[in-house]
Amino acid sequence: MNPPDLSHNHYQVDNTHPHIILADEPDRSMLMRLVIACPAGLYQLQADGSLRFDVHGCLECGVCRLLCGETTLARWSYPEAGYGVEFRFG
């Protein structure tokens, strides 16, 4: 079975109020959990060891919120009305 093609989805992102904000000094081991667990691949480890995070493409599944909590994420909420993911199958 092939994984779903996320490129069919449509994302409307509110750049002025992102719904996920990383904490100022998150725990490195928690960040590694996010790299592995995020189904959309929003948390990516770079060659220099830094973490790249991009809220665009978020599936709003809440995995990062459940795994890490407030020590890693300063804020996690659903996007405001009119923003977020619109799932398109096929």
Backbone torsions as a table, in degrees:
resi	resn	phi	psi	omega
1	MET	NA	130.6	-179.7
2	ASN	-83.3	146.8	176.2
3	PRO	-67.9	156.2	-179.9
4	PRO	-63.7	147.9	177.9
5	ASP	-88.2	104.6	-176.8
6	LEU	-71.8	-11.8	-177.3
7	SER	-70.0	-15.3	177.8
8	HIS	-75.9	-23.1	-178.1
9	ASN	-68.8	155.6	177.6
10	HIS	-117.6	136.8	-177.4
11	TYR	-122.0	129.8	174.2
12	GLN	-115.1	107.4	-173.5
13	VAL	-105.5	133.0	174.7
14	ASP	-89.9	96.8	-176.0
15	ASN	-66.7	-20.0	-179.7
16	THR	-83.8	-21.5	-179.5
17	HIS	-139.8	74.6	179.4
18	PRO	-62.1	143.9	-176.8
19	HIS	-83.2	-11.4	174.5
20	ILE	-126.1	127.7	176.7
21	ILE	-131.1	126.5	177.5
22	LEU	-72.1	149.2	175.5
23	ALA	-65.8	159.6	-178.1
24	ASP	-60.8	-42.7	-179.6
25	GLU	-132.9	73.9	-178.0
26	PRO	-70.8	152.2	177.6
27	ASP	-67.9	130.5	-175.9
28	ARG	-60.4	-40.2	-178.9
29	SER	-66.6	-33.9	176.7
30	MET	-68.1	-38.7	178.1
31	LEU	-62.2	-36.7	178.9
32	MET	-66.0	-32.8	174.6
33	ARG	-60.8	-41.5	-179.1
34	LEU	-66.2	-38.9	178.7
35	VAL	-58.9	-40.4	-177.2
36	ILE	-79.9	-39.8	-167.9
37	ALA	-90.0	-25.4	-174.6
38	CYS	-65.4	116.9	-178.2
39	PRO	-67.8	-20.6	179.5
40	ALA	-93.8	-5.9	179.0
41	GLY	68.6	33.8	-177.3
42	LEU	-75.1	-23.0	-179.8
43	TYR	-104.8	115.0	-175.3
44	GLN	-129.1	131.3	176.6
45	LEU	-80.3	127.4	-178.7
46	GLN	-90.3	165.5	-178.8
47	ALA	-59.9	-31.4	-179.5
48	ASP	-84.4	3.8	178.6
49	GLY	92.7	-6.8	179.3
50	SER	-80.3	163.9	179.2
51	LEU	-105.7	132.0	175.2
52	ARG	-104.7	130.2	178.2
53	PHE	-128.7	134.0	179.1
54	ASP	-137.7	119.1	-177.5
55	VAL	-72.6	-18.0	177.7
56	HIS	-63.8	128.3	180.0
57	GLY	95.7	6.3	-179.7
58	CYS	-64.7	133.7	178.7
59	LEU	-88.0	-3.0	179.3
60	GLU	59.0	33.7	-177.7
61	CYS	-79.9	-24.8	178.6
62	GLY	85.8	6.0	-179.9
63	VAL	-58.4	-43.3	-179.0
64	CYS	-64.4	-38.5	178.6
65	ARG	-65.7	-42.5	-179.2
66	LEU	-69.3	-36.9	-177.9
67	LEU	-75.6	-34.1	-166.5
68	CYS	-117.4	-38.9	-179.6
69	GLY	72.9	-160.5	-170.8
70	GLU	-73.7	-16.1	179.4
71	THR	-75.8	-21.0	-179.9
72	THR	-110.0	-36.2	179.5
73	LEU	-112.3	123.1	177.1
74	ALA	-72.4	-31.1	178.5
75	ARG	-153.4	138.4	168.7
76	TRP	-141.4	120.2	176.4
77	SER	-148.3	162.7	174.4
78	TYR	-71.1	147.9	178.6
79	PRO	-61.5	155.9	176.2
80	GLU	-62.3	160.3	179.4
81	ALA	-54.0	135.8	-179.8
82	GLY	92.2	-8.9	179.5
83	TYR	-118.7	164.8	176.6
84	GLY	111.4	-159.8	-174.8
85	VAL	-93.5	142.5	171.4
86	GLU	-120.0	111.1	-176.3
87	PHE	-76.4	131.8	178.2
88	ARG	-128.0	114.4	-177.8
89	PHE	-97.2	123.2	175.7
90	GLY	93.8	NA	NA
